[in-house]
Amino acid sequence: MIVINGVEYSSATLAGMIDYAILDPDTTESAIREACKTGIQYKFKGVHPNPYWVALVADLLEGTGIETGAVLSFPFGANPTSFKVHEAKEMVKVLRGRPACIDVVTNIGRLKSKDYAFYTDDIAAVVAVGHDAGLEVKSILEVALLTDDEVKAACECAVKAGVDFVKCSTGRGGNPAIKHVRIMRQTVPPNVGVKFSGYGSYNPAQLTIMAIAAGATRLGTRRGPQIISEIEKYFNNLSVNEAESPALAHRS
C-alpha cells in the first residue's frame, strides 16, 4: 500500500490502472498467450497488442472482464482519417462487444502545423466509431515531440474531439517527462483521464509513483509485473505528496 496525494493505492488498485502492452513487431503467438496469462494473473485493466493479435487476445481474455486494447495508426499516426476510421470499424467487428478500448495515434504533423481543425476532426472521427460501440477512446499525443504549448493545444483539441483519455506516448517517439503529465492533467477536465506511457529506461516503479502524483490515472507499460513487485518490495507504506516533493516539482 502506498499513499499518493492522500489517496491509498493497493497492489490491486495499481494493477487495475495498467494497460499491459505487448507491441513489439516481432511478437509471437506464444508471447501473446503468455501476456494474456499474465494479464489475468495480475488483473490488469487491459492487454494491448498490435491489431493482428486483437482477435486472439479478446478470445483469451473472454469472461475475465479484462479489456483488449486496439491500437490504431500505430505508431506514427500519419494515416489518412479514412484509414483510421476503417481500422476502428474492423477492430469493433473483431471485438464483438467484448471488453475493449481504442488507443489512436494522433496526426502529430498536422498539430505542429497548427492545423487544429484537421487534428481535432481526425480524432473525432475515431471517437465516433468507438463511442458508437461503447468503447473508451484514448488519443496518443506523442508529447516528447511537442513543445509545452503544443501539448496543451493537443489536449484541448482531443477534449473537443470527445476523447475519454489523453495519452503521452507510443513509446516510439521519445520518452515523456513528468512535466508533460502535469500539463495534460491541468489542461483536460476532470472527466478526461491521463494515461502515462513511454517509460523508457528510468526505474519503472519510481516513475509510476511520480506519474500518478503528477495526475496520471492510467498506465501503459510492458513492465506491469515488475512495477507491482517493486512497489510492494521497496515502497510499501510510502506517502508521496507532489506539492511537498522537490523531486517531483522539478523533474522534467
C-alpha positions in Angstrom: 0.0 0.0 0.0 1.3 3.5 -0.9 -0.4 6.8 -0.4 -0.1 9.4 -3.2 -1.6 12.8 -2.8 -3.7 11.5 0.1 -5.1 8.6 -1.9 -4.3 5.0 -1.0 -3.1 2.6 -3.8 -3.0 -1.1 -3.1 -1.3 -3.5 -5.5 -4.7 -4.4 -6.8 -5.6 -0.8 -7.4 -2.4 -0.2 -9.3 -2.8 -3.3 -11.4 -6.3 -2.1 -12.3 -4.7 1.0 -13.7 -2.3 -0.8 -16.0 -2.8 -1.4 -19.7 -0.3 -4.2 -20.2 1.5 -3.6 -23.5 2.8 -6.2 -25.9 3.6 -4.2 -29.0 6.9 -5.3 -30.4 6.9 -6.0 -34.1 8.4 -9.5 -33.6 5.8 -10.6 -31.1 4.9 -14.3 -31.5 1.6 -16.1 -30.7 3.2 -17.8 -27.7 4.2 -14.4 -26.4 0.7 -13.2 -26.8 -0.7 -16.2 -24.9 1.8 -15.7 -22.1 0.9 -11.9 -21.9 -2.8 -12.8 -21.5 -2.0 -15.3 -18.8 0.0 -12.5 -17.0 -2.8 -10.0 -17.5 -5.3 -12.4 -16.0 -2.9 -13.3 -13.1 -2.4 -9.7 -12.1 -5.9 -8.5 -13.1 -4.6 -5.7 -15.2 -7.0 -3.2 -16.7 -6.2 -4.4 -20.2 -3.8 -6.2 -22.6 -2.8 -4.1 -25.6 -1.3 -6.0 -28.6 -0.8 -4.9 -32.2 -4.0 -5.1 -34.3 -3.2 -8.5 -35.9 -3.5 -10.1 -32.4 -6.6 -8.4 -31.2 -9.0 -11.3 -32.1 -6.8 -13.8 -30.2 -6.4 -11.6 -27.2 -10.1 -10.9 -27.0 -10.7 -14.7 -27.2 -8.1 -15.4 -24.4 -9.5 -12.7 -22.1 -13.2 -13.5 -22.7 -15.1 -13.8 -19.5 -12.3 -12.1 -17.4 -13.6 -8.5 -17.7 -10.1 -7.5 -18.8 -10.0 -5.2 -21.8 -8.4 -5.9 -25.2 -6.7 -2.7 -26.3 -6.9 -1.9 -30.0 -4.1 0.5 -31.0 -4.8 2.3 -34.3 -2.5 4.0 -36.7 0.4 2.8 -34.6 3.0 4.0 -34.1 3.1 7.2 -36.3 -0.5 8.4 -36.6 0.1 9.6 -40.1 -2.6 7.6 -41.9 -5.5 9.4 -43.6 -8.5 9.8 -41.4 -10.4 7.4 -43.6 -7.8 4.7 -42.9 -8.1 5.2 -39.1 -11.9 5.0 -39.3 -11.8 1.8 -41.3 -9.3 0.3 -38.9 -11.5 1.3 -36.0 -14.6 -0.3 -37.6 -12.6 -3.5 -38.3 -11.5 -3.7 -34.7 -15.1 -3.2 -33.5 -16.2 -6.2 -35.7 -13.4 -8.4 -34.3 -14.1 -7.5 -30.7 -17.8 -8.4 -30.9 -18.8 -6.4 -27.9 -16.2 -7.8 -25.6 -14.4 -5.5 -23.1 -12.1 -3.3 -25.1 -10.8 0.2 -25.8 -9.2 2.1 -28.6 -5.9 4.0 -28.4 -5.3 6.0 -31.5 -2.2 7.9 -32.5 -2.9 11.4 -33.5 -1.6 13.3 -36.6 1.4 15.0 -35.0 2.5 16.7 -38.1 -0.9 18.5 -38.5 -0.8 19.6 -34.9 2.7 21.0 -35.3 1.5 22.8 -38.4 -1.2 24.3 -36.3 -4.0 22.8 -38.3 -6.1 22.3 -35.2 -9.4 21.8 -37.1 -8.0 18.8 -39.0 -6.2 17.5 -35.9 -9.4 17.6 -33.9 -11.6 16.2 -36.7 -9.2 13.3 -37.2 -9.5 12.3 -33.6 -13.3 12.9 -33.5 -13.9 10.5 -36.4 -12.3 7.6 -34.4 -14.1 8.7 -31.2 -17.4 8.4 -33.0 -16.7 4.8 -34.1 -15.5 3.9 -30.6 -18.3 5.5 -28.7 -20.9 4.0 -31.0 -19.5 0.6 -30.0 -19.5 1.6 -26.3 -15.6 1.8 -26.2 -13.5 4.3 -24.5 -11.1 6.1 -26.8 -7.6 7.5 -25.9 -5.7 9.9 -28.1 -1.9 9.3 -28.2 -0.2 12.7 -28.3 3.5 11.7 -28.6 4.4 14.5 -26.1 8.2 14.1 -26.4 7.9 15.5 -29.9 5.9 18.6 -28.7 6.6 21.8 -27.0 4.7 22.5 -23.8 2.3 24.8 -25.7 1.8 22.1 -28.3 1.0 19.6 -25.5 -1.6 21.9 -24.2 -3.1 22.5 -27.7 -3.2 18.8 -28.4 -5.1 18.2 -25.1 -7.6 21.0 -25.9 -8.2 19.5 -29.4 -8.6 16.0 -28.0 -11.1 17.1 -25.4 -13.1 18.9 -28.1 -13.0 15.7 -30.2 -14.6 13.9 -27.3 -11.8 11.5 -26.0 -12.0 9.7 -22.7 -8.2 9.9 -22.2 -5.2 11.7 -23.4 -2.1 9.5 -23.6 1.5 10.5 -23.5 3.3 8.3 -26.0 3.6 5.2 -28.2 7.0 4.6 -26.7 8.5 5.0 -30.2 8.8 8.8 -30.3 10.8 9.5 -27.2 10.0 9.4 -23.6 7.6 11.8 -21.8 8.6 13.7 -18.7 6.6 14.2 -15.5 6.1 17.8 -16.6 4.1 16.5 -19.6 1.7 14.6 -17.3 1.2 17.7 -15.2 0.4 19.9 -18.3 -2.0 17.3 -19.5 -3.8 17.0 -16.2 -4.0 20.7 -15.8 -5.4 21.1 -19.3 -8.1 18.4 -19.6 -11.2 18.5 -17.4 -11.7 16.0 -14.5 -13.8 13.7 -16.6 -11.0 13.1 -19.0 -8.2 10.7 -17.9 -4.5 11.0 -18.4 -2.6 7.9 -19.4 1.2 7.8 -18.8 3.1 5.6 -21.2 6.6 5.5 -22.8 8.6 4.6 -19.7 12.0 4.4 -21.3 14.9 3.2 -19.1 14.1 5.0 -15.9 13.1 2.9 -12.9 9.5 2.0 -13.7 8.2 1.7 -10.1 9.6 5.1 -9.2 8.3 6.6 -12.4 4.9 5.1 -11.8 4.7 6.8 -8.5 5.8 10.1 -9.9 3.4 9.9 -12.8 0.4 9.2 -10.5 1.4 12.0 -8.2 1.5 14.4 -11.2 -2.0 13.3 -12.3 -1.9 10.1 -14.3 -5.0 7.9 -13.9 -3.9 5.1 -16.3 -0.6 3.5 -17.1 0.6 1.9 -20.3 3.6 -0.4 -19.9 5.1 -3.7 -20.7 6.7 -3.7 -17.2 3.5 -4.2 -15.2 4.6 -7.2 -13.1 7.9 -5.5 -12.3 6.1 -2.3 -11.2 3.8 -4.2 -8.9 6.6 -6.3 -7.4 9.0 -3.4 -6.8 6.3 -1.2 -5.3 5.4 -4.0 -2.9 9.0 -4.7 -2.0 10.6 -1.2 -1.8 7.8 1.3 -1.5 5.3 -0.2 0.9 3.8 2.4 3.3 5.3 5.2 1.3 3.4 8.5 1.3 4.0 11.0 -1.5 2.6 14.4 -2.0 3.5 16.2 -5.2 3.1 19.7 -3.7 5.7 18.9 -1.0 8.2 17.0 -3.1 11.0 19.0 -4.7 12.0 16.0 -6.9 8.5 15.8 -8.4 8.2 19.6 -8.6 11.4 20.0 -10.7 11.9 16.7 -12.6 11.4 17.4 -16.3 
